[in-house]
Amino acid sequence: MDTPRNDADPPDGGTQVEHALEHLKTAEHDLEQAQQAERRAEGEIREAEHEIEEAVAHRNTEIIVNSRPREIHGHEASFEQIVQLAFPGGAADQNTAYSMTYRHAASNPHAGELGPGGKVEVKNGTIFNVTRTVRS
């Protein structure tokens, strides 16, 4: 006679459990590999973003100084740098004062006045007007 079978126990129950455990082990391994690949990809993305930022930061920017096109290295211009572009070789002395306005800048505000020691973030087409005043 056959032993009565409980319908809750599947035939070959041990084999199914072993198969499920093996499947679980394979899935966990696949997940670990996917996580490692994700970490590598995230690292490569960070590296590529850094390379792009470096490449953009070292580009020349075309600006306009007193109606003349000029190029500067990078995306930031200082008051002193713009004065030298406006008045090349102009000696700085206590009898000479410079004033400067800018517009179409990359930084906020996009327009304004720039004073000695000041810096502004520029983009192609930023316009500077520099005036030299000699005090008597």
VMD Tcl script that draws the C-alpha trace (Angstrom):
set ca {
  {0.00 0.00 0.00}
  {0.96 3.45 -0.71}
  {1.58 5.89 2.08}
  {-1.10 8.57 2.20}
  {0.13 11.79 0.66}
  {-0.39 15.20 2.20}
  {-1.32 17.65 -0.55}
  {0.67 20.38 1.22}
  {3.90 18.49 0.57}
  {4.89 18.72 -3.07}
  {6.48 15.69 -4.63}
  {10.25 16.01 -4.69}
  {10.02 18.78 -2.07}
  {13.71 18.56 -1.29}
  {14.65 18.97 -4.93}
  {12.42 22.05 -5.34}
  {13.91 23.68 -2.24}
  {17.41 22.94 -3.49}
  {16.49 24.43 -6.88}
  {14.98 27.54 -5.22}
  {18.06 27.98 -3.02}
  {20.34 27.67 -6.03}
  {18.17 30.19 -7.91}
  {18.39 32.57 -4.92}
  {22.16 32.17 -4.79}
  {22.45 32.93 -8.52}
  {20.18 35.97 -8.19}
  {22.23 37.33 -5.25}
  {25.42 36.85 -7.26}
  {23.90 38.64 -10.25}
  {22.76 41.48 -7.99}
  {26.27 41.87 -6.53}
  {27.75 42.00 -10.03}
  {25.17 44.60 -11.07}
  {25.97 46.72 -8.00}
  {29.68 46.54 -8.77}
  {29.01 47.56 -12.37}
  {26.83 50.43 -11.14}
  {29.61 51.68 -8.83}
  {32.12 51.52 -11.70}
  {29.74 53.40 -14.00}
  {29.08 56.07 -11.36}
  {32.84 56.53 -10.95}
  {33.30 56.87 -14.68}
  {30.46 59.40 -14.87}
  {32.08 61.50 -12.11}
  {35.43 61.33 -13.93}
  {33.85 62.34 -17.25}
  {31.99 65.24 -15.62}
  {35.26 66.44 -14.08}
  {37.00 66.21 -17.48}
  {34.21 68.24 -19.09}
  {34.40 70.91 -16.36}
  {38.17 71.13 -16.80}
  {37.88 71.39 -20.59}
  {35.25 74.13 -20.40}
  {37.12 76.06 -17.70}
  {40.23 76.29 -19.85}
  {38.55 77.64 -22.94}
  {38.96 81.16 -24.16}
  {36.00 83.49 -23.89}
  {35.29 86.26 -26.37}
  {34.31 89.52 -24.70}
  {33.91 93.13 -25.85}
  {36.00 95.82 -24.14}
  {35.33 99.44 -25.16}
  {33.72 98.22 -28.41}
  {36.70 96.01 -29.32}
  {36.58 92.22 -29.37}
  {39.03 90.60 -26.94}
  {39.73 87.05 -25.75}
  {40.45 85.98 -22.21}
  {41.40 82.62 -20.81}
  {38.62 80.96 -18.84}
  {35.26 82.29 -17.72}
  {36.21 84.80 -15.05}
  {37.52 88.33 -15.56}
  {39.00 90.67 -12.99}
  {38.74 94.44 -12.89}
  {42.51 94.75 -13.36}
  {42.53 92.32 -16.31}
  {39.81 94.28 -18.12}
  {41.57 97.61 -17.44}
  {44.72 96.21 -19.09}
  {42.67 95.10 -22.11}
  {41.04 98.53 -22.35}
  {44.25 100.50 -21.85}
  {47.23 98.25 -22.70}
  {50.39 99.34 -20.95}
  {48.52 101.98 -19.00}
  {50.50 102.64 -15.87}
  {48.55 102.48 -12.67}
  {49.26 105.51 -10.56}
  {47.48 107.50 -7.90}
  {46.42 110.18 -10.40}
  {44.55 107.77 -12.65}
  {41.19 106.25 -11.78}
  {39.23 103.69 -13.75}
  {35.53 102.99 -13.68}
  {33.87 100.04 -15.34}
  {30.42 98.76 -16.23}
  {29.52 95.39 -17.67}
  {26.46 93.72 -19.17}
  {25.47 90.32 -20.58}
  {27.62 88.55 -17.96}
  {27.16 84.93 -16.96}
  {27.07 85.81 -13.26}
  {24.23 87.37 -11.32}
  {23.66 90.22 -11.65}
  {24.11 90.09 -15.42}
  {24.93 93.81 -15.53}
  {26.50 96.27 -13.14}
  {29.63 98.08 -12.08}
  {32.93 96.44 -11.28}
  {35.49 98.01 -8.97}
  {39.14 97.37 -8.15}
  {39.67 93.83 -6.90}
  {36.32 92.74 -8.32}
  {35.68 89.73 -10.52}
  {32.79 88.72 -12.73}
  {31.88 85.47 -14.46}
  {31.77 86.12 -18.20}
  {30.44 84.38 -21.28}
  {30.95 84.95 -24.98}
  {29.61 88.41 -25.76}
  {29.96 89.99 -22.29}
  {30.44 93.74 -22.79}
  {32.68 96.00 -20.71}
  {32.92 99.79 -20.86}
  {36.00 101.18 -19.12}
  {36.64 104.87 -18.51}
  {39.95 106.36 -17.46}
  {39.95 109.58 -15.46}
  {43.09 111.57 -14.72}
  {42.84 113.52 -11.51}
  {44.54 116.86 -11.31}
}
mol new
graphics top color blue
foreach p $ca { graphics top sphere $p radius 0.5 }
foreach p [lrange $ca 0 end-1] q [lrange $ca 1 end] { graphics top cylinder $p $q radius 0.2 }
display resetview
